[in-house]
């Protein structure tokens, strides 16, 4: 695989994990529709909006480099393989408290971004985009992690 293929694989993986993040938090929003906790709903909506922005920016980077749309379906890059391993830690039969899902999922996403940042050229606009998105994710994670601890969302 050449450098461009590796880079496109990383972008496609980040697009995929952001898409899964959107889907997971939309499910959490749907599940919390019966709750009157507007603060929790607001946080979940922010997460969905953030991932949609990230996904769009990554798709533009992919298009710029590949002159084609990202592959859909079943990507198998390093980031997606690691993401699948993390997802196996989530129990399928029982509901997990939102704070636990948030903590595990967001830490896994930050690790994916650290990997992507390490494996892209520091001179590229993609590297800068990944670094910006990673900083935003980290700030968001730290801001809301303390809120989750304080409020004990379930």
Buried (B, 14 or more C-beta within 10 A) or exposed (E): EEEEEBBBBBBBBBBBBBBBBBEBBBEBBEEBEEEEBEEBBEBBEEBBEBBBEBBEBBBEBBEEBBEEEBBEEEBEBBBBEBBEEBBEEEEEEEEBEBBBBBBBBBEBBBBBBEBBBEBBEEEEEBBEBBBEBBEBBBEBBEEBBEEBEEBEBE
